[in-house]
Structures are given as C-alpha cells and as structure tokens.
Amino acid sequence: MNTVQSADGTTIAYDRSGEGEPLILIGGSFSERAHPTMTQLAEELAPHFTVFNYDRRGRGDSGDAAEYAVEREIEDLAALIAEAGGSARVFGLSAGGALAFKAAAAGLPITQIAVYDPPYVVDETGPRPPAGFTAKLTELSASGQRAEAVEFFMTEGMGAPAEAVAGMKFAPFWAGLEALAHTLPYDTTIVGDDFALPTEDLASVAVPVFVVHGGEADAWLQASAKAVTAALPDARLHALPGQGIAVEPAVLAPELKNFFTN
C-alpha cells in the first residue's frame, strides 16, 4: 500500500502495479480498491500500464474529512495524478465515471477517460430519486441506520425491487455494503440529487472519452451511456456483449487497453 496527501491533508491510499503510462482507476458506489472488480481490473491492465487503484476518501485505508465536498475528491485525484507524473489516463466505474467527468471539467491534466455504466437518468425508463435524496441518505448513515441507507439507495436510487434488496440482507456481501453506506451521499452529490445528465460538465470535457455500457444492462443505463456519448465533444460508445452492472474485468480490460493505446 502507498499513500499520498490530498490538498486538505487527507491521506489517500492506493496500490501501484505494472509498467507503462499511468492509468488511474476510480471505483463507484459500494466500491473500494480491495473490491474484486477493482483488483482484478488492475491485474488485467498492469501488463500495459502503471495502474493506480485507490481508495476514494472515506473508503478502505483512506482518510476522510468532517464535511464532504466534490471539490475535495477532485483534489484527491489531482494528488494522485501528480504522484503519477503530472498527467494520467482515467477509468471510472459508474459514479467513478461521473467523478472523472467533474475532474476533467475542472481542468485536471487527464489525457483520456473511459467510463462504464455512467448512472444518469435521461428518460422514463430510469429510477426517479425522491426530492432530498442525498439529504435522506446522509441522515440515515449519520444516525447509524446503515442497512436502511443501503436499502433506500438501492430501491429509490437504483430502482432495485424491494424484495430483491430484502433478500440481499442475508448474503455474505451485505456487511460490506453497510460498511460503505456513509459514502453513498458522496456519490449522489457527484452524480446529482436527481441523476440528471450534466450537460455543461460534459460539454467542457476536452479529451477523448470511451463510453462503455453492458449489453445486458438495464435500459436506463444503456440510455444514459448513449446520452453521455452524444453530449461529449469527442466520444465513442461501445456495448459490451453479455455484461451487466457487475462487469467481468477480463472482458472489460481488453477494450480499455485498446482505447488507451490507440
């Protein structure tokens, strides 16, 4: 494990592997650097790049601050880019992709961006989070109601059936979801309380972007990927056959390698 200090003094933990041009991986909701998707993706990409797989603030071995702001997460990414040599390619998974767009729009020295399943709601097929969604998530997690926060996020924010979420509570991975419940408001702050397409941010992204969605993803995520691609100045869209929200790193990695090296 390595660490770097962000501008506000927060310690950001990361793993570095491989050789080549730097590539930073940004996890999404319920994700940290030790998540199997992130570790396996880093392993698949390490033969081609110097891969930085990090814990976003509030997760894993990274620190946090008393109050959250998207600007602090952008500063965290800036610190990693500086550590990587001053510029980097970036891959963002779901809400991690939304953070990558925010960072690029803020002027960080990002040379290329790839995202998987950017989670914006652009048509009637998507979930419609209730008013005050982020505030409610914050209230639940801050009061220790972690299970309730996870359930609220998954049903009201992601459109998961309540009975399916209820069944997840008996699964071995549920404890890991609860452990990251306090970071869910971070993601909804980045994406936006209503999950609306951030057209101004996207229009100001001046680097090539590779937008990938699962071929078996929910209709609203596929629509989101298409809308993101249309809103970006320089982007191409790719549907990954047979993949859904839980993408297989061995399937995704070759597509990322081809984009980042061509």
KAZICOR-V980445 format. One record per pair of residues at least 24 apart in sequence whose ideal C-beta (glycine too) atoms are under 10 Angstrom apart, sorted by the first residue. I is the first residue (numbers start at 0). GAP is how many residues later the second one is. D is the distance in whole Angstrom. If there is no record, write none. Layout:
BEGIN
I,GAP,D + I,GAP,D
END
This chain:
BEGIN
0,32,9 + 0,54,9 + 0,59,9 + 0,60,6 + 1,50,9 + 1,52,9 + 1,78,10 + 1,81,8 + 2,51,10 + 2,52,10 + 2,58,8 + 2,59,8 + 2,60,9 + 2,76,10 + 2,80,10 + 3,48,9 + 3,50,8 + 3,58,10 + 3,72,8 + 3,75,5 + 3,76,6 + 3,77,10 + 3,78,8 + 3,79,5 + 3,80,10 + 4,58,9 + 4,71,10 + 4,74,7 + 4,78,10 + 5,51,7 + 5,56,9 + 5,57,8 + 5,59,9 + 5,66,7 + 5,67,9 + 5,68,10 + 5,69,5 + 5,70,5 + 5,71,9 + 5,72,8 + 5,73,5 + 5,74,9 + 6,64,9 + 6,65,8 + 6,67,9 + 6,68,4 + 6,69,8 + 6,71,7 + 6,72,7 + 7,49,9 + 7,55,9 + 7,57,6 + 7,61,9 + 7,63,9 + 7,64,6 + 7,67,7 + 7,68,9 + 8,54,8 + 8,56,9 + 9,47,6 + 9,48,9 + 9,52,7 + 9,53,4 + 9,54,7 + 9,55,6 + 9,62,7 + 9,63,10 + 9,65,9 + 9,66,7 + 9,69,9 + 10,44,10 + 10,46,9 + 10,50,8 + 10,51,6 + 10,52,4 + 10,53,9 + 10,65,10 + 11,42,6 + 11,43,7 + 11,44,8 + 11,45,7 + 11,47,10 + 11,48,10 + 11,49,9 + 11,50,5 + 11,51,8 + 11,61,10 + 11,63,9 + 11,64,5 + 11,65,9 + 11,67,6 + 11,68,7 + 11,71,9 + 12,40,10 + 12,41,7 + 12,42,5 + 12,43,10 + 12,44,10 + 12,46,9 + 12,47,6 + 12,48,4 + 12,49,5 + 12,50,8 + 13,37,10 + 13,38,5 + 13,39,6 + 13,40,4 + 13,41,7 + 13,46,10 + 13,47,9 + 13,48,8 + 13,62,10 + 13,65,10 + 13,66,6 + 13,69,8 + 13,70,10 + 14,24,8 + 14,27,7 + 14,36,8 + 14,37,8 + 14,38,5 + 14,39,8 + 14,40,9 + 14,46,10 + 15,26,9 + 15,30,9 + 15,34,7 + 15,35,7 + 15,36,6 + 15,37,8 + 15,38,9 + 15,64,10 + 15,67,9 + 15,68,9 + 16,25,6 + 16,26,7 + 16,28,9 + 16,29,4 + 16,30,10 + 16,32,9 + 16,33,8 + 16,34,5 + 16,35,9 + 16,36,7 + 17,24,8 + 17,25,9 + 17,27,7 + 17,28,3 + 17,29,6 + 17,30,7 + 17,31,6 + 17,32,5 + 17,33,5 + 17,34,10 + 18,27,8 + 18,28,8 + 18,29,9 + 18,30,8 + 18,31,6 + 18,32,10 + 19,25,9 + 19,26,9 + 19,27,8 + 19,28,6 + 19,29,5 + 19,30,6 + 19,31,9 + 19,240,10 + 19,241,9 + 20,27,9 + 20,28,6 + 20,29,7 + 20,63,9 + 20,64,9 + 20,66,9 + 20,67,8 + 20,68,7 + 20,90,8 + 20,91,10 + 20,239,8 + 20,240,8 + 21,27,7 + 21,28,5 + 21,29,8 + 21,30,6 + 21,58,9 + 21,59,8 + 21,61,9 + 21,62,4 + 21,63,6 + 21,64,9 + 21,65,8 + 21,66,4 + 21,67,7 + 21,68,9 + 21,89,9 + 22,25,8 + 22,26,4 + 22,27,7 + 22,28,5 + 22,29,7 + 22,30,9 + 22,61,9 + 22,65,7 + 22,66,5 + 22,67,7 + 22,68,7 + 22,88,10 + 22,89,9 + 22,91,9 + 22,233,8 + 22,234,9 + 22,237,7 + 23,25,10 + 23,26,10 + 23,27,8 + 23,28,5 + 23,29,8 + 23,30,7 + 23,53,7 + 23,56,6 + 23,57,7 + 23,59,10 + 23,60,7 + 23,64,5 + 23,65,7 + 23,66,5 + 23,67,7 + 23,68,9 + 23,72,10 + 23,76,9 + 23,79,10 + 23,86,9 + 24,24,10 + 24,26,7 + 24,27,7 + 24,28,5 + 24,29,7 + 24,64,10 + 24,65,8 + 24,66,5 + 24,67,8 + 24,68,8 + 24,71,8 + 24,89,10 + 24,231,10 + 25,26,10 + 25,27,9 + 25,28,8 + 25,30,7 + 25,47,9 + 25,50,10 + 25,51,7 + 25,54,9 + 25,64,6 + 25,65,7 + 25,66,4 + 25,67,7 + 25,68,9 + 25,69,9 + 25,70,3 + 25,71,7 + 25,72,9 + 25,73,6 + 25,74,6 + 25,77,9 + 25,87,10 + 25,89,9 + 26,26,8 + 26,27,8 + 26,28,8 + 26,29,6 + 26,32,8 + 26,33,9 + 26,64,10 + 26,65,8 + 26,66,6 + 26,67,8 + 26,68,8 + 26,69,5 + 26,72,9 + 26,153,10 + 26,156,10 + 26,160,10 + 27,28,9 + 27,64,7 + 27,65,4 + 27,66,3 + 27,67,4 + 27,68,5 + 27,69,7 + 27,70,8 + 27,71,9 + 27,87,10 + 27,88,8 + 27,89,8 + 27,90,10 + 27,91,8 + 27,159,7 + 27,162,10 + 27,163,10 + 27,217,10 + 28,64,9 + 28,65,6 + 28,66,5 + 28,67,9 + 28,90,8 + 28,121,10 + 28,124,7 + 28,125,9 + 28,128,9 + 28,129,8 + 28,148,9 + 28,151,8 + 28,154,8 + 28,155,6 + 28,157,9 + 28,158,5 + 28,159,9 + 28,161,10 + 28,162,9 + 29,29,10 + 29,64,9 + 29,65,10 + 29,120,8 + 29,123,9 + 29,124,9 + 29,143,9 + 29,146,7 + 29,147,5 + 29,148,10 + 29,149,9 + 29,150,5 + 29,151,9 + 29,153,8 + 29,154,8 + 29,157,9 + 30,24,9 + 30,25,8 + 30,28,8 + 30,29,10 + 30,62,6 + 30,63,8 + 30,64,8 + 30,65,7 + 30,149,8 + 30,152,9 + 30,156,9 + 31,24,7 + 31,26,9 + 31,27,4 + 31,28,4 + 31,29,9 + 31,30,8 + 31,144,9 + 31,147,9 + 31,148,7 + 31,151,9 + 32,26,8 + 32,27,6 + 32,28,8 + 32,29,9 + 33,25,9 + 33,26,6 + 33,27,9 + 33,142,10 + 34,24,9 + 34,25,9 + 34,58,9 + 34,141,8 + 34,145,10 + 35,210,10 + 35,213,8 + 36,56,7 + 36,79,10 + 36,209,7 + 36,210,7 + 36,211,9 + 36,212,6 + 36,215,9 + 37,53,10 + 37,55,8 + 37,58,9 + 37,211,8 + 38,210,9 + 39,208,8 + 39,209,4 + 39,210,7 + 39,212,10 + 39,213,8 + 40,50,8 + 40,52,8 + 40,75,10 + 40,206,9 + 40,207,10 + 40,208,4 + 40,209,9 + 40,211,7 + 40,212,6 + 40,215,8 + 41,207,8 + 41,211,9 + 42,206,8 + 42,207,9 + 42,210,9 + 43,204,10 + 43,205,5 + 43,206,6 + 43,207,9 + 43,208,8 + 43,209,3 + 43,210,8 + 43,212,8 + 43,213,8 + 44,46,8 + 44,204,9 + 44,207,10 + 44,208,6 + 44,209,10 + 44,211,7 + 44,212,7 + 44,215,9 + 45,207,10 + 46,206,10 + 46,210,9 + 47,205,9 + 47,206,10 + 47,208,9 + 47,209,5 + 47,210,10 + 47,212,8 + 47,213,7 + 48,39,9 + 48,40,7 + 48,42,10 + 48,207,9 + 48,208,8 + 48,211,7 + 48,212,9 + 49,34,7 + 49,35,9 + 49,38,9 + 50,33,10 + 50,38,10 + 50,40,9 + 51,25,10 + 51,28,6 + 51,29,9 + 51,31,8 + 51,32,6 + 51,36,7 + 51,38,9 + 53,25,10 + 53,26,6 + 53,29,10 + 55,39,9 + 55,40,8 + 55,43,8 + 55,124,10 + 55,127,7 + 55,130,8 + 55,131,9 + 55,134,10 + 56,126,8 + 56,129,8 + 57,122,8 + 57,124,6 + 57,125,5 + 57,127,10 + 57,128,6 + 58,120,9 + 58,121,6 + 58,123,9 + 58,124,6 + 58,127,9 + 59,119,10 + 59,120,9 + 63,118,8 + 63,119,9 + 63,122,9 + 67,66,10 + 67,70,9 + 67,114,9 + 67,115,9 + 67,117,7 + 67,118,5 + 67,121,7 + 67,122,10 + 68,117,9 + 68,120,8 + 69,28,10 + 69,29,8 + 69,32,6 + 69,33,9 + 69,36,9 + 69,116,8 + 69,119,6 + 69,120,6 + 70,31,9 + 70,35,8 + 71,114,9 + 72,26,6 + 72,29,8 + 72,30,8 + 72,113,7 + 72,114,10 + 72,116,9 + 72,117,7 + 73,25,8 + 73,26,10 + 73,28,6 + 73,29,5 + 73,30,10 + 73,31,9 + 73,32,5 + 73,33,9 + 73,34,7 + 73,116,10 + 74,28,9 + 74,31,10 + 74,33,9 + 75,27,9 + 76,25,9 + 76,26,5 + 76,27,10 + 76,29,9 + 76,31,6 + 76,33,8 + 77,25,8 + 77,28,9 + 77,29,10 + 77,30,6 + 77,31,8 + 77,32,10 + 79,28,10 + 80,27,6 + 80,28,6 + 80,29,7 + 80,30,10 + 81,26,10 + 81,27,9 + 83,25,10 + 84,24,10 + 86,24,5 + 86,25,10 + 87,24,9 + 88,24,8 + 88,25,8 + 88,118,9 + 88,119,10 + 88,167,9 + 88,170,9 + 88,171,5 + 88,172,10 + 89,24,8 + 89,25,9 + 89,117,9 + 89,119,10 + 89,170,10 + 90,24,7 + 90,25,8 + 90,119,9 + 90,121,9 + 90,161,9 + 90,162,10 + 90,165,6 + 90,168,9 + 90,169,8 + 91,24,8 + 91,25,10 + 91,26,8 + 92,24,7 + 92,25,10 + 92,152,10 + 92,154,8 + 92,159,9 + 93,24,7 + 93,25,5 + 93,64,10 + 93,93,8 + 93,97,9 + 93,127,9 + 93,151,8 + 93,153,10 + 94,24,6 + 94,88,10 + 94,89,9 + 94,91,8 + 94,92,4 + 94,93,8 + 94,94,10 + 94,95,6 + 94,96,6 + 95,91,9 + 95,94,9 + 96,93,10 + 96,94,9 + 96,112,9 + 96,114,8 + 96,115,9 + 96,128,10 + 96,131,8 + 97,89,8 + 97,90,10 + 97,91,10 + 97,92,5 + 97,93,5 + 97,94,8 + 97,97,10 + 97,100,8 + 97,103,9 + 97,130,10 + 98,87,9 + 98,88,8 + 98,91,5 + 98,92,9 + 99,90,10 + 99,105,9 + 99,109,9 + 100,89,9 + 100,90,10 + 100,97,7 + 100,100,5 + 100,101,6 + 100,103,9 + 100,104,6 + 100,108,8 + 100,127,8 + 100,130,10 + 100,131,9 + 101,88,6 + 101,89,10 + 101,96,8 + 101,99,6 + 101,103,10 + 102,98,10 + 102,102,10 + 103,97,8 + 103,98,9 + 103,100,8 + 103,101,5 + 103,102,7 + 103,103,6 + 103,105,8 + 103,128,10 + 104,93,8 + 104,95,8 + 104,96,4 + 104,97,8 + 104,98,9 + 104,99,5 + 104,100,6 + 104,101,9 + 105,95,9 + 105,98,9 + 106,97,9 + 106,99,9 + 108,98,10 + 109,95,9 + 109,96,9 + 109,97,6 + 109,99,10 + 110,96,6 + 110,97,8 + 110,149,9 + 111,95,6 + 111,96,5 + 111,97,7 + 111,98,7 + 111,122,10 + 111,144,10 + 111,147,7 + 111,148,6 + 111,149,10 + 112,92,7 + 112,94,6 + 112,95,8 + 112,96,5 + 112,97,7 + 112,98,9 + 112,119,9 + 112,121,10 + 112,122,9 + 112,146,10 + 112,147,10 + 113,94,9 + 113,95,7 + 113,96,4 + 113,97,8 + 113,98,7 + 113,124,9 + 113,138,9 + 113,141,8 + 113,142,5 + 113,145,6 + 113,146,7 + 114,94,7 + 114,95,7 + 114,96,6 + 114,97,7 + 114,98,9 + 114,110,8 + 114,113,7 + 114,114,10 + 114,117,10 + 114,120,9 + 115,94,9 + 115,95,8 + 115,96,5 + 115,97,7 + 115,98,8 + 115,101,9 + 115,105,10 + 115,109,9 + 115,122,10 + 115,124,8 + 115,127,9 + 115,129,9 + 115,131,6 + 115,136,7 + 115,139,9 + 115,140,9 + 116,94,9 + 116,95,8 + 116,96,6 + 116,97,6 + 116,100,6 + 116,101,9 + 116,104,5 + 116,105,9 + 116,107,8 + 116,108,7 + 116,123,10 + 116,126,9 + 116,127,9 + 116,128,6 + 116,130,8 + 117,73,9 + 117,79,9 + 117,80,10 + 117,84,10 + 117,91,10 + 117,93,7 + 117,94,9 + 117,95,8 + 117,103,8 + 117,106,5 + 117,107,6 + 117,109,9 + 117,110,5 + 117,111,9 + 118,38,9 + 118,39,8 + 118,68,8 + 118,69,10 + 118,71,10 + 118,72,6 + 118,73,10 + 118,76,7 + 118,101,9 + 118,102,7 + 118,105,6 + 118,106,10 + 118,126,10 + 119,71,7 + 119,72,8 + 119,74,9 + 119,75,5 + 119,76,7 + 119,77,5 + 119,78,7 + 119,82,10 + 119,100,9 + 119,101,9 + 119,103,9 + 119,104,4 + 119,105,9 + 119,107,7 + 119,108,7 + 119,111,10 + 120,36,10 + 120,38,9 + 120,70,9 + 120,71,9 + 120,73,7 + 120,74,4 + 120,75,7 + 120,76,8 + 120,99,6 + 120,100,10 + 120,102,8 + 120,103,7 + 120,106,10 + 121,73,9 + 121,74,8 + 121,75,5 + 121,98,8 + 121,99,10 + 121,101,5 + 121,102,6 + 121,103,10 + 121,104,8 + 121,105,4 + 121,106,9 + 121,108,10 + 121,109,10 + 122,96,8 + 122,97,7 + 122,100,5 + 122,101,9 + 122,103,10 + 122,104,8 + 123,95,10 + 123,96,9 + 123,99,9 + 124,34,9 + 124,93,8 + 124,94,4 + 124,95,4 + 124,96,9 + 124,97,9 + 124,98,6 + 124,99,10 + 125,32,10 + 125,33,7 + 125,69,7 + 125,92,8 + 125,93,8 + 125,94,3 + 125,95,8 + 125,97,7 + 125,98,7 + 126,27,10 + 126,28,9 + 126,29,7 + 126,30,6 + 126,31,6 + 126,32,3 + 126,33,9 + 126,68,8 + 126,91,9 + 126,93,7 + 127,28,9 + 127,29,10 + 127,31,9 + 127,66,8 + 127,67,8 + 128,24,9 + 128,27,6 + 128,28,5 + 128,29,9 + 128,30,10 + 128,59,8 + 128,62,10 + 128,63,9 + 128,64,7 + 128,65,6 + 128,66,6 + 129,26,6 + 129,27,9 + 129,63,9 + 129,64,10 + 130,62,8 + 130,63,8 + 131,61,8 + 132,24,6 + 132,51,10 + 132,52,9 + 132,55,6 + 132,59,10 + 132,60,5 + 132,61,8 + 132,62,9 + 133,50,9 + 133,51,5 + 133,52,9 + 133,53,9 + 133,54,4 + 133,55,6 + 133,57,9 + 133,58,9 + 133,59,5 + 133,60,10 + 134,50,8 + 134,53,10 + 134,58,8 + 135,49,9 + 135,52,10 + 136,44,8 + 136,45,9 + 136,46,10 + 136,47,5 + 136,48,4 + 136,49,9 + 136,50,9 + 136,51,6 + 136,52,9 + 136,56,10 + 137,44,8 + 137,46,9 + 137,47,4 + 137,48,10 + 137,50,9 + 137,51,9 + 138,46,9 + 139,41,8 + 139,42,10 + 139,44,9 + 139,45,9 + 140,37,9 + 140,39,9 + 140,40,5 + 140,41,4 + 140,42,8 + 140,43,7 + 140,44,7 + 141,39,10 + 141,40,7 + 141,43,9 + 143,37,10 + 143,38,10 + 144,33,10 + 144,36,8 + 145,29,10 + 145,31,8 + 145,32,4 + 145,33,8 + 145,34,9 + 145,35,4 + 145,36,8 + 145,38,10 + 146,27,8 + 146,28,10 + 146,30,9 + 146,31,6 + 146,34,8 + 147,30,10 + 147,33,9 + 148,28,9 + 148,29,8 + 148,31,10 + 148,32,4 + 148,33,8 + 148,35,6 + 148,36,9 + 149,24,8 + 149,27,5 + 149,28,6 + 149,29,10 + 149,30,8 + 149,31,5 + 149,34,7 + 150,26,10 + 150,27,10 + 150,30,10 + 151,29,10 + 151,32,9 + 152,24,9 + 152,28,8 + 152,31,5 + 152,32,9 + 152,34,9 + 152,35,8 + 153,30,9 + 156,27,8 + 156,30,9 + 156,31,7 + 156,34,9 + 156,36,10 + 156,38,8 + 157,37,10 + 157,60,9 + 157,62,10 + 157,63,10 + 157,87,9 + 158,59,7 + 158,61,7 + 158,62,10 + 159,58,10 + 194,25,9 + 194,29,9 + 196,27,8 + 196,30,5 + 196,31,7 + 196,33,9 + 196,34,6 + 197,30,9 + 197,33,8 + 198,28,9 + 198,29,10 + 198,31,10 + 198,32,5 + 198,33,10 + 199,31,9 + 200,30,9 + 200,31,10 + 201,25,9 + 201,26,6 + 201,27,9 + 201,28,9 + 201,29,4 + 201,30,5 + 201,31,8 + 201,33,9 + 202,28,6 + 202,29,8 + 202,30,7 + 203,28,10 + 203,29,8 + 204,26,9 + 204,27,6 + 204,28,7 + 204,29,8 + 204,30,8 + 205,26,10 + 205,27,7 + 205,28,8 + 206,25,9 + 206,26,9 + 206,27,7 + 206,28,10 + 207,24,9 + 207,25,9 + 207,26,5 + 207,27,7 + 207,28,8 + 207,51,8 + 207,52,10 + 208,24,9 + 208,25,7 + 208,26,4 + 208,27,8 + 208,28,10 + 208,50,9 + 209,25,7 + 209,26,6 + 209,27,8 + 209,28,7 + 209,45,8 + 209,46,7 + 209,48,9 + 209,49,4 + 209,50,8 + 210,24,6 + 210,25,7 + 210,26,5 + 210,27,7 + 210,28,10 + 211,24,10 + 211,25,8 + 211,26,5 + 211,27,8 + 211,28,6 + 211,31,9 + 211,35,8 + 211,40,7 + 211,43,6 + 211,44,8 + 211,47,9 + 212,24,8 + 212,25,8 + 212,26,6 + 212,27,7 + 212,30,8 + 212,31,10 + 212,32,10 + 212,34,10 + 213,25,7 + 213,26,6 + 213,27,9 + 213,28,8 + 213,29,4 + 213,30,5 + 213,31,7 + 213,32,9 + 213,33,6 + 213,34,10 + 213,37,10 + 213,38,9 + 214,24,5 + 214,25,6 + 214,26,4 + 214,27,6 + 214,28,6 + 214,29,8 + 215,24,9 + 215,25,8 + 215,26,6 + 215,27,6 + 215,28,4 + 215,29,9 + 216,26,7 + 216,27,6 + 216,28,6 + 216,30,9 + 217,26,8 + 217,27,8 + 220,24,7
END
